[in-house]
C-alpha cells in the first residue's frame, strides 16, 4: 500500500509540475479592459494580501487569501476567461494562480503581464481593501 501511495503522490506532483510549467498566453491591456467592461473575466491577484488591500485591479480575487478555496470564487463555466497577474512584467508569481485555475479545469487561463504596476502606469484606477 505504501508503494501505491508513493506512486500516486509522485504522479500527482508530476501532473502539477507539468501544469505549473505551462506558459499562459498574455492578454493585452485593451483586451482586459474590454473583458472587464463586458463582465466576462475573473481576475486573480497574486501580489499578497497586504498589497491587495493597498490596491488591486477592481474586482480581483486575492489569491493568497483564497488559494485553498479558489474554485468557490471562480465561475462555474470552465471555459470562462480567467486572468492572473502579479506585480510587473518581470514577476512570475502569477503562474501559481494560473496553474491552480488550470488544475481546477479552467481552459481559458491568461496572464496580464503588465501586472499591477502596468495597470497603474496606464492611469487605471485601483480598488483598495479586501
C-alpha positions as CSV (number, residue, x, y, z in Angstrom):
1,X,0.0,0.0,0.0
2,X,2.9,2.4,0.8
3,X,4.3,1.9,-2.7
4,X,0.9,2.7,-4.3
5,X,0.6,5.9,-2.2
6,X,4.1,7.0,-3.1
7,X,3.3,6.4,-6.7
8,X,0.1,8.3,-6.5
9,X,1.8,11.2,-4.9
10,X,4.6,11.2,-7.5
11,X,2.0,11.1,-10.3
12,X,0.1,14.0,-8.8
13,X,3.2,16.0,-8.3
14,X,4.3,15.3,-11.9
15,X,0.9,16.5,-13.2
16,X,1.0,19.6,-11.1
17,X,4.6,20.4,-12.2
18,X,3.6,20.0,-15.8
19,X,0.6,22.4,-15.4
20,X,2.8,24.9,-13.4
21,X,5.4,24.9,-16.2
22,X,2.8,25.7,-18.8
23,X,3.1,29.1,-20.4
24,X,-0.1,31.0,-20.3
25,X,-0.9,33.4,-23.1
26,X,-0.8,37.1,-22.4
27,X,-3.9,39.3,-22.6
28,X,-3.3,42.9,-23.7
29,X,-4.3,45.9,-21.6
30,X,-7.1,46.8,-24.2
31,X,-8.4,43.2,-24.3
32,X,-8.5,43.1,-20.5
33,X,-10.3,46.4,-20.3
34,X,-12.9,45.2,-22.9
35,X,-13.4,41.9,-21.0
36,X,-13.9,43.9,-17.7
37,X,-16.4,46.2,-19.3
38,X,-18.3,43.2,-20.7
39,X,-18.0,41.5,-17.3
40,X,-16.6,38.4,-18.9
41,X,-13.3,38.0,-16.9
42,X,-12.4,36.8,-13.5
43,X,-9.1,38.4,-12.3
44,X,-6.7,36.8,-9.8
45,X,-4.2,39.0,-8.0
46,X,-1.1,37.1,-6.6
47,X,0.7,40.1,-5.0
48,X,-0.2,39.0,-1.5
49,X,-2.9,40.2,0.9
50,X,-1.1,43.3,2.1
51,X,-0.5,44.5,-1.4
52,X,-4.1,43.5,-2.4
53,X,-5.5,45.6,0.4
54,X,-3.5,48.7,-0.7
55,X,-4.7,48.4,-4.3
56,X,-5.6,45.9,-6.9
57,X,-7.4,45.8,-10.3
58,X,-11.1,46.3,-9.5
59,X,-13.0,43.0,-8.9
60,X,-9.9,40.9,-8.5
61,X,-9.7,37.9,-6.2
62,X,-6.9,37.9,-3.5
63,X,-5.1,34.6,-4.4
64,X,-3.2,34.5,-1.1
65,X,-6.5,34.7,0.9
66,X,-8.5,32.3,-1.2
67,X,-6.0,29.8,-2.7
68,X,-7.4,26.8,-0.8
69,X,-10.9,27.5,-1.9
70,X,-10.2,29.2,-5.2
71,X,-12.7,27.0,-7.0
72,X,-15.5,28.5,-4.9
73,X,-14.6,32.0,-6.1
74,X,-14.3,31.1,-9.8
75,X,-17.2,30.9,-12.3
76,X,-18.9,27.6,-12.8
77,X,-18.2,27.8,-16.6
78,X,-14.8,26.1,-17.1
79,X,-14.4,27.9,-20.4
80,X,-14.7,31.3,-18.7
81,X,-11.8,33.8,-19.1
82,X,-9.5,33.7,-16.0
83,X,-6.7,36.2,-15.9
84,X,-3.9,36.1,-13.3
85,X,-1.5,38.9,-12.7
86,X,1.2,39.9,-10.2
87,X,3.5,42.9,-9.8
88,X,5.1,43.7,-13.1
89,X,6.4,42.2,-16.3
90,X,9.3,40.6,-14.5
91,X,7.2,38.8,-12.0
92,X,6.4,35.1,-12.5
93,X,4.3,34.6,-9.3
94,X,1.1,34.7,-11.5
95,X,1.9,31.1,-12.5
96,X,0.8,29.8,-9.2
97,X,-2.8,31.1,-9.6
98,X,-2.9,30.3,-13.3
99,X,-1.7,26.7,-12.7
100,X,-4.3,26.4,-9.9
101,X,-7.1,27.5,-12.2
102,X,-5.9,25.1,-14.9
103,X,-5.7,22.3,-12.3
104,X,-9.4,23.1,-11.4
105,X,-10.3,22.5,-15.1
106,X,-10.4,26.0,-16.5
107,X,-9.4,26.1,-20.1
108,X,-9.2,29.8,-20.9
109,X,-6.5,31.0,-18.5
110,X,-4.4,34.0,-19.4
111,X,-1.8,36.3,-17.9
112,X,-1.9,40.1,-17.7
113,X,1.9,40.6,-17.9
114,X,1.9,44.3,-17.1
115,X,0.7,43.5,-13.6
116,X,-0.5,46.0,-11.1
117,X,2.4,48.3,-11.9
118,X,1.5,48.4,-15.6
119,X,-2.2,48.9,-14.7
120,X,-1.3,52.0,-12.6
121,X,1.2,53.3,-15.1
122,X,-1.7,53.2,-17.7
123,X,-3.6,55.6,-15.4
124,X,-6.2,53.0,-14.4
125,X,-7.9,53.1,-11.0
126,X,-7.3,50.5,-8.4
127,X,-9.6,49.2,-5.7
128,X,-8.4,49.0,-2.1
129,X,-9.5,46.9,0.8
130,X,-10.3,43.2,0.8
